[in-house]
Amino acid sequence: MNTDEGQIALGLLLCWGLNIGEVIFGFLMLMVPVLGFALIGGIGIVQLIYVLPFYFSFKKQGKTDTAKGLVIAASMTALLNAACWGAVLGNK
C-alpha cells in the first residue's frame, strides 16, 4: 500500500506557478484584447481548465494531500479574483 499522500505545499506551489504562467500568457495575448482580458480577468474560472486534470491525476495516484493543496490554492485564487472584481465593479 502506498502511504505517500503527497504534500499540500507541492499542490499550492504547482497551482500558483500555473496561475503565474497563465497571467504571463494573458499579458502576451493582450494583442488580442478579448482573449487577453478574459485570461487575466477571469483567472478564477479559467484555472479550472488546467487545475482539474492535475487534481484528478493526483487523486488517482493516491496523493490526496497534493490534490488538497491544488484545491486550496485554486479556491484562494478564485476568491481573490472575485474580491477584485467586486472592488472594481462595486465603486460605480
PLY file of the C-alpha trace (Angstrom):
ply
format ascii 1.0
element vertex 92
property float x
property float y
property float z
element edge 91
property int vertex1
property int vertex2
end_header
0.00 0.00 0.00
1.30 3.41 -0.95
1.42 5.60 2.18
2.81 8.68 0.43
-0.10 11.08 0.16
1.98 13.91 -1.26
2.40 17.36 0.23
-0.06 20.22 0.45
2.75 22.70 -0.19
3.52 21.00 -3.50
-0.08 21.40 -4.62
-0.08 25.06 -3.58
3.15 25.81 -5.43
2.05 23.90 -8.53
-1.26 25.76 -8.79
0.23 29.19 -8.10
3.04 28.53 -10.57
0.50 27.61 -13.24
-1.51 30.74 -12.36
1.58 32.92 -12.83
2.16 31.24 -16.19
-1.44 31.94 -17.19
-1.15 35.62 -16.25
2.08 35.98 -18.24
0.42 34.28 -21.21
-2.59 36.57 -20.76
-0.39 39.66 -20.90
1.23 38.35 -24.05
-2.23 37.76 -25.52
-3.32 41.36 -24.93
-2.64 41.85 -28.62
-6.00 40.12 -28.99
-7.78 42.21 -26.33
-10.81 40.00 -25.70
-8.70 36.89 -25.15
-6.09 38.67 -23.04
-8.67 40.29 -20.75
-10.54 37.00 -20.41
-7.38 35.15 -19.39
-6.32 37.78 -16.87
-9.68 38.95 -15.55
-11.26 35.52 -15.42
-8.39 33.59 -13.86
-10.70 32.25 -11.15
-12.73 30.35 -13.75
-10.09 29.79 -16.44
-7.80 27.98 -14.00
-10.27 25.08 -13.92
-9.01 24.13 -17.39
-5.58 23.22 -16.05
-6.21 22.53 -12.35
-8.84 19.80 -12.75
-6.64 17.42 -14.81
-3.84 17.74 -12.24
-6.33 17.24 -9.40
-7.75 14.04 -10.86
-4.26 12.79 -11.71
-3.03 13.26 -8.14
-6.20 11.68 -6.71
-5.71 8.66 -8.98
-2.10 8.34 -7.80
-3.24 8.44 -4.16
-1.56 11.78 -3.49
-4.58 13.26 -1.75
-2.64 15.93 0.15
-1.19 17.32 -3.07
-4.70 17.35 -4.56
-5.91 19.23 -1.47
-3.17 21.80 -1.98
-4.35 22.34 -5.55
-7.92 22.89 -4.37
-6.83 25.29 -1.62
-4.71 27.38 -4.00
-7.39 27.39 -6.71
-10.03 28.44 -4.16
-7.83 31.26 -2.85
-7.21 32.47 -6.40
-10.92 32.37 -7.29
-11.88 34.22 -4.11
-9.23 36.87 -4.66
-10.36 37.27 -8.26
-13.98 37.69 -7.15
-12.98 40.22 -4.48
-11.03 42.26 -7.01
-13.95 42.26 -9.43
-16.25 43.24 -6.57
-13.99 46.14 -5.67
-13.80 47.32 -9.28
-17.50 46.97 -10.10
-18.75 47.99 -6.65
-17.40 51.54 -6.93
-19.80 52.63 -9.67
0 1
1 2
2 3
3 4
4 5
5 6
6 7
7 8
8 9
9 10
10 11
11 12
12 13
13 14
14 15
15 16
16 17
17 18
18 19
19 20
20 21
21 22
22 23
23 24
24 25
25 26
26 27
27 28
28 29
29 30
30 31
31 32
32 33
33 34
34 35
35 36
36 37
37 38
38 39
39 40
40 41
41 42
42 43
43 44
44 45
45 46
46 47
47 48
48 49
49 50
50 51
51 52
52 53
53 54
54 55
55 56
56 57
57 58
58 59
59 60
60 61
61 62
62 63
63 64
64 65
65 66
66 67
67 68
68 69
69 70
70 71
71 72
72 73
73 74
74 75
75 76
76 77
77 78
78 79
79 80
80 81
81 82
82 83
83 84
84 85
85 86
86 87
87 88
88 89
89 90
90 91
